C-alpha cells in the first residue's frame, strides 16, 4: 500500500510540473530535463504498479501463505 501511495504522489507531482518542463529545458538543456522527467515518471510508475500488484494479491489472498 505504501508503494502505491508513494507512486501516486510522485506521478501527481510530475504531472503538476508538466508546464515547467519548457522553462527547465531552457535553463538546463532539453535532453537532461527529458531524461530526468522520464526517470522520475518511471520510478513513480513502477512503485504505483508494485503497489497495485500487492493490493491485488492481498485481495485475492495470495499474501497470506
LINVEN-V143792 format. One record per residue. N is the residue number from 0. RES is the residue in one small letter. PHI is phi in whole degrees, 0 to 359 (NA if undefined). NEAR is the number of other C-alpha atoms within 12 Angstrom. Layout:
N;RES;PHI;NEAR
N;RES;PHI;NEAR
//
This chain:
0;x;NA;20
1;x;294;17
2;x;296;22
3;x;298;24
4;x;294;21
5;x;295;24
6;x;297;26
7;x;298;27
8;x;298;21
9;x;297;26
10;x;294;27
11;x;293;18
12;x;296;18
13;x;296;25
14;x;295;18
15;x;297;12
16;x;266;18
17;x;306;19
18;x;297;12
19;x;276;19
20;x;299;24
21;x;297;18
22;x;296;14
23;x;296;19
24;x;297;19
25;x;293;14
26;x;280;13
27;x;241;16
28;x;103;15
29;x;297;18
30;x;293;16
31;x;297;17
32;x;295;22
33;x;299;22
34;x;296;16
35;x;295;19
36;x;295;27
37;x;299;22
38;x;297;17
39;x;297;25
40;x;294;26
41;x;294;20
42;x;296;23
43;x;299;27
44;x;294;26
45;x;296;23
46;x;294;25
47;x;301;26
48;x;288;23
49;x;296;22
50;x;294;22
51;x;299;22
52;x;299;20
53;x;294;21
54;x;296;20
55;x;298;16
56;x;296;16
57;x;293;15
58;x;293;13
59;x;281;12
60;x;89;11
61;x;287;12
62;x;281;12
63;x;254;9
64;x;282;7
//
